[in-house]
Amino acid sequence: MTTVINTPPSNTDDSGSNLVAILILVVVIIAAVVLFFIYGLPMIQNAQNPTNSTTNINVTTPTIPTTSVTTTP
C-alpha cells in the first residue's frame, strides 16, 4: 500500500491583518490630531499671549535741551 502525502498549497490569500493595522493607525492619528486641537493649540496660544503678565516696561526718553537762536541785525 502506497502512502500519499498531500501538502496543501501555500496560503497566498491576505488574512486582513494589514487592514486591521491600517485602521488602528488611522484611529491613533485621528486621536492625536483631536488631542492636539483640544490641548496643544490653547497651550501654544497662552504661551504667546500671557494674560497675567506682571512685566512693566518703563521707557524714558532723554529731554532735548532747547536753545534759542538769536540773530543779530
Residue pairs with C-beta under 8 A, 6 or more apart in sequence:
none
